[in-house]
């Protein structure tokens, strides 16, 4: 059972060190410092390293040494994605390039005037993908857990400025449900992760990479209830300065609600499995994802 609590690691001091390097030397000096930070987590963060090592060994099928190397690479790439997020969102000078595959599907969804749901996972760099949605020139609603420590959020907000999108924060009072409902009724785009849940959330179990895993019910229930077009989107780092964005052909989930939920979940998991096999080091779920 996942033990993820909706919070990310890191400190305000750590973020400020990287931002200082970014402002005075660009991404490469920050990436260099990151090698030492990644090694620290590789060597001492057993709580996150153990399930990730298990993932490389049993789900990807790597040998012992390749799994250890991939574990270190995972921490290093994850740190790079955090740095890239700050650079892109703050509009700092950079040499990043982007390849957009399936962007026309999203433009077709917008032109259709029905709104839609964009599903993704903690795979690749969602923040970069989300910021680049401004290319679509429409209102985007991002649904996310409010898991960052407030002082880090405030600090990064001062660096990156206002996001070019509307944020819907998942709260215990379920007010986010009404905000999502309003956005879809207004025929707007709603984006959310569909691979994590907090204790007490309703879930749906399915086979993922050969073993049973639980996924949050909410995103797939929304897809089946509102019957708006649904696309699965990702952004992967393919080199130090290049990202590849993917969007799948949108699909609507008609029929009975239970059937729609199961079909939407099946489609989503199939897409995630495909991308995990292609970009195994960019799986960023640092807890026991499988039951």
C-alpha positions as CSV (number, residue, x, y, z in Angstrom):
1,X,0.0,0.0,0.0
2,X,1.5,3.4,-0.9
3,X,2.8,5.4,2.0
4,X,3.1,8.7,0.0
5,X,1.9,11.6,2.1
6,X,1.7,14.3,-0.5
7,X,4.9,16.1,0.5
8,X,8.2,16.6,-1.3
9,X,11.7,16.6,0.2
10,X,14.0,19.6,0.2
11,X,14.6,22.8,2.1
12,X,14.4,26.5,1.4
13,X,18.2,26.7,1.7
14,X,18.7,23.9,-0.8
15,X,16.4,25.6,-3.3
16,X,18.1,29.0,-2.8
17,X,21.6,27.5,-3.5
18,X,20.4,26.1,-6.8
19,X,18.7,29.3,-7.8
20,X,21.9,31.3,-7.0
21,X,23.8,29.0,-9.4
22,X,21.1,29.3,-12.0
23,X,21.2,33.1,-11.9
24,X,25.0,33.4,-12.0
25,X,26.1,30.4,-14.1
26,X,23.2,28.7,-15.8
27,X,22.0,25.1,-15.6
28,X,25.4,23.3,-16.0
29,X,26.9,24.5,-12.7
30,X,23.6,23.6,-11.0
31,X,23.7,20.1,-12.6
32,X,27.3,19.7,-11.4
33,X,26.3,20.4,-7.8
34,X,23.4,18.1,-8.3
35,X,25.7,15.1,-8.7
36,X,26.7,15.4,-5.1
37,X,23.1,15.9,-3.9
38,X,22.0,12.9,-5.9
39,X,24.7,10.8,-4.4
40,X,23.6,11.8,-0.9
41,X,20.1,10.5,-1.6
42,X,21.4,7.5,-3.3
43,X,23.6,6.6,-0.3
44,X,21.4,7.7,2.6
45,X,17.8,7.9,1.7
46,X,16.9,4.2,2.2
47,X,13.2,4.9,2.5
48,X,13.0,6.0,-1.1
49,X,15.9,4.0,-2.6
50,X,14.5,0.6,-1.5
51,X,11.2,0.7,-3.4
52,X,12.9,2.3,-6.4
53,X,15.6,-0.4,-6.5
54,X,12.8,-3.0,-6.3
55,X,11.1,-1.3,-9.2
56,X,14.3,-1.5,-11.4
57,X,14.9,-5.1,-10.4
58,X,11.5,-6.6,-10.6
59,X,9.5,-4.4,-12.9
60,X,12.1,-3.3,-15.4
61,X,14.1,-6.5,-15.1
62,X,17.6,-4.9,-14.6
63,X,20.4,-6.8,-12.9
64,X,21.8,-5.8,-9.5
65,X,24.5,-3.4,-10.7
66,X,22.4,-1.8,-13.5
67,X,19.6,-1.3,-10.9
68,X,22.0,0.5,-8.6
69,X,23.3,2.7,-11.4
70,X,19.8,3.4,-12.6
71,X,18.8,4.3,-9.0
72,X,21.6,7.0,-8.9
73,X,20.6,8.2,-12.4
74,X,17.0,8.5,-11.3
75,X,17.9,10.9,-8.4
76,X,20.1,12.9,-10.7
77,X,17.5,13.2,-13.5
78,X,14.8,14.0,-10.9
79,X,17.0,16.9,-9.6
80,X,17.5,18.1,-13.1
81,X,13.8,18.2,-13.7
82,X,13.4,20.4,-10.6
83,X,16.0,22.8,-11.8
84,X,14.5,22.8,-15.3
85,X,11.1,23.6,-13.8
86,X,12.5,26.8,-12.1
87,X,14.4,27.8,-15.2
88,X,11.4,27.5,-17.6
89,X,8.7,28.9,-15.2
90,X,10.9,31.9,-14.3
91,X,11.7,32.5,-18.0
92,X,15.5,32.4,-17.2
93,X,17.8,32.4,-20.2
94,X,18.3,28.8,-21.3
95,X,19.0,26.6,-24.3
96,X,16.1,24.1,-23.9
97,X,14.5,22.8,-27.0
98,X,11.1,21.0,-27.1
99,X,9.6,18.5,-29.5
100,X,5.8,18.4,-29.5
101,X,4.2,15.1,-30.5
102,X,0.4,15.1,-30.5
103,X,-0.1,18.8,-29.8
104,X,-2.7,18.9,-32.6
105,X,-4.9,16.6,-30.6
106,X,-5.0,19.1,-27.8
107,X,-5.8,21.9,-30.2
108,X,-8.6,19.8,-31.6
109,X,-10.0,19.3,-28.1
110,X,-10.0,23.1,-27.6
111,X,-11.5,23.8,-31.0
112,X,-14.3,21.2,-30.2
113,X,-15.6,23.5,-27.5
114,X,-16.4,20.7,-25.0
115,X,-13.4,21.2,-22.7
116,X,-11.5,18.1,-21.7
117,X,-9.4,16.2,-19.2
118,X,-5.6,15.8,-19.5
119,X,-4.2,12.9,-17.4
120,X,-0.5,12.4,-16.6
121,X,1.7,10.6,-14.0
122,X,4.8,11.2,-11.9
123,X,6.8,10.2,-14.9
124,X,9.0,12.7,-16.7
125,X,8.6,16.4,-16.0
126,X,5.0,17.4,-15.6
127,X,5.8,21.0,-14.4
128,X,7.6,21.8,-17.7
129,X,4.7,20.3,-19.6
130,X,2.2,22.2,-17.6
131,X,4.0,25.5,-18.2
132,X,4.2,24.9,-21.9
133,X,0.4,24.5,-22.1
134,X,0.4,28.3,-22.5
135,X,1.0,27.5,-26.2
136,X,-2.6,26.4,-26.4
137,X,-3.9,29.9,-25.5
138,X,-6.8,28.6,-23.4
139,X,-7.6,28.4,-19.7
140,X,-5.9,25.4,-18.1
141,X,-6.8,24.2,-14.7
142,X,-4.1,22.1,-12.9
143,X,-5.3,19.8,-10.1
144,X,-2.6,19.1,-7.5
145,X,-1.9,18.1,-3.9
146,X,-0.9,21.0,-1.7
147,X,2.1,19.0,-0.4
148,X,5.0,21.5,-0.5
149,X,6.1,23.1,2.7
150,X,4.6,26.6,2.6
151,X,7.9,28.5,3.0
152,X,9.4,26.6,0.0
153,X,6.3,27.4,-2.0
154,X,6.5,31.1,-1.1
155,X,10.2,31.2,-2.0
156,X,9.7,29.5,-5.4
157,X,6.6,31.7,-6.1
158,X,8.9,34.7,-5.7
159,X,11.3,33.2,-8.3
160,X,8.9,31.9,-10.8
161,X,6.1,34.5,-10.5
162,X,2.5,33.7,-11.3
163,X,1.8,30.6,-13.2
164,X,0.1,31.0,-16.6
165,X,-2.8,28.7,-15.4
166,X,-5.3,28.2,-12.7
167,X,-4.3,25.9,-9.8
168,X,-7.0,23.7,-8.1
169,X,-5.6,22.5,-4.8
170,X,-6.9,19.1,-3.5
171,X,-8.3,19.8,0.0
172,X,-9.9,17.7,2.8
173,X,-13.2,19.6,2.5
174,X,-13.6,18.4,-1.1
175,X,-14.0,22.0,-2.3
176,X,-11.7,21.0,-5.2
177,X,-14.5,18.7,-6.5
178,X,-16.8,21.8,-7.0
179,X,-13.9,23.7,-8.7
180,X,-13.3,20.8,-11.1
181,X,-17.0,20.5,-11.8
182,X,-17.2,24.3,-12.5
183,X,-14.2,24.2,-14.9
184,X,-15.6,21.3,-16.9
185,X,-19.1,22.8,-17.0
186,X,-17.4,25.9,-18.4
187,X,-15.8,23.7,-21.1
188,X,-12.3,24.4,-19.9
189,X,-9.3,22.0,-19.8
190,X,-8.5,20.2,-16.5
191,X,-5.2,18.5,-16.0
192,X,-4.3,16.1,-13.2
193,X,-2.0,13.3,-12.1
194,X,-3.8,9.9,-12.0
195,X,-1.2,7.7,-10.3
196,X,-1.1,8.8,-6.6
197,X,-3.6,9.0,-3.8
198,X,-3.6,9.8,-0.1
199,X,-4.7,7.4,2.6
200,X,-8.5,7.3,2.7
201,X,-9.0,8.1,-1.0
202,X,-11.1,5.8,-3.1
203,X,-9.0,3.6,-5.4
204,X,-9.3,1.2,-8.3
205,X,-6.9,-1.9,-8.6
206,X,-5.5,-3.1,-11.8
207,X,-2.4,-4.9,-13.2
208,X,0.5,-2.5,-13.8
209,X,3.9,-3.8,-15.0
210,X,2.8,-7.3,-14.1
211,X,1.6,-6.7,-10.5
212,X,-1.5,-5.4,-8.9
213,X,-1.4,-1.7,-8.1
214,X,-4.0,0.8,-6.9
215,X,-4.8,4.0,-8.7
216,X,-7.0,7.0,-7.5
217,X,-10.6,6.5,-8.6
218,X,-11.3,10.3,-8.9
219,X,-9.7,11.1,-12.3
220,X,-11.3,8.1,-14.1
221,X,-14.7,8.8,-12.4
222,X,-14.6,12.3,-13.7
223,X,-13.8,11.0,-17.2
224,X,-16.8,8.7,-17.1
225,X,-19.2,11.2,-15.5
226,X,-18.5,14.2,-17.7
227,X,-17.8,12.3,-20.9
228,X,-15.5,15.0,-22.2
229,X,-12.5,14.2,-24.4
230,X,-9.6,12.7,-22.4
231,X,-5.9,12.8,-23.5
232,X,-2.9,11.4,-21.7
233,X,0.1,13.7,-21.7
234,X,3.8,13.5,-20.7
235,X,7.0,15.4,-21.1
236,X,10.3,13.5,-21.0
237,X,13.9,14.8,-20.7
238,X,15.9,13.2,-23.6
239,X,19.1,15.2,-23.2
240,X,20.4,17.9,-20.8
241,X,18.6,20.5,-22.9
242,X,15.9,18.7,-24.8
243,X,12.4,17.7,-23.9
244,X,9.9,15.5,-25.8
245,X,6.2,16.2,-25.2
246,X,3.5,13.6,-25.9
247,X,-0.3,13.8,-26.1
248,X,-2.5,10.9,-27.0
249,X,-5.5,11.0,-29.3
250,X,-8.5,12.1,-27.1
251,X,-11.2,9.5,-26.3
252,X,-14.6,9.9,-24.6
253,X,-15.9,7.2,-22.2
254,X,-19.5,6.5,-22.9
255,X,-21.7,3.7,-21.6
256,X,-22.4,2.8,-17.9
257,X,-20.3,4.7,-15.4
258,X,-18.5,1.6,-14.0
259,X,-17.6,0.5,-17.5
260,X,-16.4,3.9,-18.4
261,X,-14.2,4.1,-15.2
262,X,-12.6,0.7,-16.0
263,X,-12.0,1.5,-19.7
264,X,-10.4,4.9,-18.8
265,X,-8.2,3.3,-16.2
266,X,-7.1,0.6,-18.6
267,X,-6.3,3.1,-21.3
268,X,-4.3,5.3,-18.9
269,X,-2.3,2.4,-17.4
270,X,-1.4,1.1,-20.9
271,X,0.0,4.5,-21.9
272,X,2.0,4.8,-18.6
273,X,3.4,1.3,-19.1
274,X,4.5,2.1,-22.6
275,X,6.3,5.2,-21.5
276,X,7.8,3.6,-18.4
277,X,9.4,1.0,-20.6
278,X,10.8,3.7,-22.9
279,X,11.9,6.1,-20.1
280,X,12.4,3.8,-17.0
281,X,14.8,6.2,-15.2
282,X,12.2,8.9,-15.2
283,X,9.7,7.1,-12.9
284,X,9.5,9.4,-9.8
285,X,7.3,7.6,-7.3
286,X,9.6,7.1,-4.3
287,X,7.5,4.7,-2.3
288,X,6.1,1.1,-2.5
289,X,3.8,1.7,-5.4
290,X,2.7,-1.9,-5.8
291,X,0.7,-3.9,-3.2
